[in-house]
Structures are given as C-alpha cells and as structure tokens.
Amino acid sequence: RATSRGIVEVHVKAAIEGTRTNLHASGLEHRFWPRAMKHWTTAANVNRISNLTHDTAWQRRNDGSAFKGLRLPFGAKVSYKLPGDTKKDQQKFLSPCRDALFMGWKIAPGAKWHGDYRVMDLEMWRDNPDGATVRIVKDVYDAYERSFPAREAKDYPEQQSLPKTSSQKVHLKLPA
C-alpha cells in the first residue's frame, strides 16, 4: 500500500506539471486549468509509450488501435468548419472556416473518441475573453504555421495581431 501511494503521487505531480505547462505555453488564463488538464491527460495517454508494454495507454484501452485524431498543442491556432446551419447566413464566397484556439478532444465514456474536437472561436475570445465558450466540432484543420494567439497577446499587448507569415518583417519595441 505504501508503495502504491508513491506511484499515484508521481502521476498526480506529472498531471499538475503538464497542466501548468499547457497554460503557460498557450498563454491562456488560470481559469482554463480544467481544459488544460483534460488536454494533457489525453495527450499523455495517446503519446507516451510504455517501456514495459511498448504501446500507449490509449492502445491498451482501445484494443491496440492507435489514436486517429489530430495531435495538437493546447491553445494552438486552428481552423474549424462551421456547422451547416450557420453557413447559410453567410455570404456565398466567404470561407466556411473560422479561426479558433484548440482546447482538446471530446472523449466519450469508456475512453472512446468519435472524431469530436473542442475549440474556442478566436474572434469571440478576442471580443470577450470571459464570455467565450468552447464548441464541439467535427472538422478541425491545423494552421499552416504554429501560433499561440493568447500567448502572443500576453507577450505583445501593444500589437493588435502578429503577421500571419514569417516572410513579413516584425518591428517590436522591446523593453530597455
């Protein structure tokens, strides 16, 4: 019994440190810690290969099949496809996709994944960070260049937005 408590404490500590790292890297506020922890635990179960069994916890739980979803960092910029009913209200030639912050995967009971992702609309988050809600969507697309809009907003508050391509020059005023 005494040794099993030590093993559990190691796992709890790893989850806390992983959650802390997710929040720091993404730039999101502390109130997002439950989402950051869900993301970290799922990512750990999907990616960590056991030295004993040579597979992941996800594979052991799901009859040896690998995780089929996108593996994205918490708070990364992604695009998601609007649901069919909202596309009708939009102009014909506008993109059916919107930018969002990646918040994780929607995992069903029994550790089953049915292709759903959790995202937070970027425009809604910028307009009202406290009121932005997390949506569950099917179609998520990884951004061409990895960026973390919440981290950038924290690090460079004087800039409205950073350039979307690395070919553009950025002139930042750094503190003396």
N, C-alpha and C positions, 0 to 999 in steps of 0.2 A: 504493500500500500504506500509506504513512504516513497519508494522509487517512482511509482506511477504519478504521484503528485508533482514530482520534479519534471517529468516528461510533459505533463499538462501545462505547467508553468512556462516551459520553454516555448510551447506552441502559442500560449496566450501572449507572451512577450513578443514573439515574431509577428503576430497579428496586429498588436498595438504599434510596433515599429513600422510595419508595412502600411498601416493606415496613416500614420504620421507622415511617412514618405510620400504617399499618394497626395495628401493635402498640400504638402509643401511644393512638390513638383508641379501640381496643377495650378496652384495659386488660389484655389477656392477657400472660402471661409470655413472656420471650425464647425459651423452648423451642418456641413455636409459630411461629417465623420461617419454616420451610418452607411451612406452610399459608398464612401471611400473604403470602408471595411468590407462591405459586400464584394466590391470590385477586387480588393486584394485577396480575399479568401478564395474567390472563384478563380482568379488568375493563378494563384499558388496551386490550387488543385488541378488546373489544366496544364500548367507548365513544369512543375517540379517533378523530376524523375527520381524515383526511389532507388537508393543504392542496393537495397535488398531484392526488390521485385523487378527492377529495370523497366518500370512503367509508371504512369502518373496515377494519382488518386482518382482522377476522372475516368481513366480507362478501367481501373479496378471496379469502380461503381457502375460503369456502363458497358459491361461485358466485353472489354477490350477495345471498344471503338474510341477513336480519338475525337477530341472536341472539334466541331466543324465550323464554329463561328470565327469572326474576325478577332484577333488578339490585339487590342488597342490599349494604350495607357489611359488612366483615369484623367478626365478633364481635357483630353486632346480634342482638337477641332476636327469634326467630321461633317459630312453632309447626310441628310436623311430625306427620303422621298415622302412628300405629303400624301396623306390618305386621299383616296379618290374623291370623297365629297368636298374637300377643301380646294381641290384643283379646279372645280367647276366655277368657283368665284373669282378665279384669277384670269388675267389676260392670256390670250392664246399662246403667245410665243415666249412667255416668261418660263424660266426653268421650274420644273416640278419639284426641285430640291431646295432645301434650306440648310443653312449652316447651324451647327449645334455643338455642344460640349458632350463628349462621350462620358456617360455615367456608369456603364456596365451592361451586364446581360440580365435578362429576366429568367431566373431559374425556377422551374416548377417543382412542386414537392416530389421527393424521390430523386433529386438531382437530375431532372430531365430538362433539356433545353429544346424549345420548339422554334428557334430562329428569331426570338424577340430581343431587341436591344433597348436599353434605357438611354435617352438623350435629353438634354435641356436646350431648348431653342436659344441660339446665341443672341438674336435680336431682342427677344423677350428678357433674357438675362441682363443685357446691357441697359435696357429701358427701366427695368425694375428688378434688381438682383434679389430682393427679399420676396418678391411675388412670383418669380419664375418657377414653373412646375416641370417635373420630369415626365416625359412622354414615353410610351412604349410603342416602338415602331418595328417593322419587319426589315425595311431596306435601309442599310447604312453603308456609306461609302467613305473610305479613308481619304483624308486630304492629300493632295499632291505633295505638299511639304508639311512635315510635322510641326504643329504650333500649339501653344497653350495660351489662348486668349486671356484667361483670368490671371495667369502669371504675368503676361505682358502688361496688362492693365495695372497690376500692382507695381511692377518694376519701372514702368514708364508712364505714370499717370498724366503727364503733360501732353502726351500724344494721343490723338483720337484713336488711331489704329496704325499698326505697323504695316509696311509693304507686304504684299502677298507673294512676291517673288524675290529671290535672293539677288537677281541681277540689278535691282534698283538700289541706289546708294541711300544709306540712312545716316543723317547727321544728328547725333544725340548730344545733348548738353549733359555732361556728367558732372556730379558734384565735385567741387575742388577739395 
